[in-house]
Amino acid sequence: MSSASTHALDFALLAQYAVIAVLVLGAAAYVLHDRAPALSRKLRVAIAIPLVREGKPSWMRTLGRRIAPPVVKGGSCGSCSGCAPD
């Protein structure tokens, strides 16, 4: 096999692993959000707070606002209010 075809195969394998990694991370994020919403909310806040601080670039602040969970207006655990008494 030539060097060029070997590099093409290496790139294809790397791309395949990257796609699989993205899918696994997405599935893990979904399960975390579905099974542990309070923990998911805390993690989103912990990630978003450093991004929205003063002095950060505008794109970073926008990303932080998108990552931040929506404001909760009541509820028992602060996640979805699905189990809160009415």
Long-range contacts (C-beta under 8 A, 24 or more apart in sequence): 37-77, 37-79, 37-80, 38-77, 38-78, 38-79, 40-69, 40-79, 41-69, 41-78, 41-79, 44-68, 44-69, 45-69
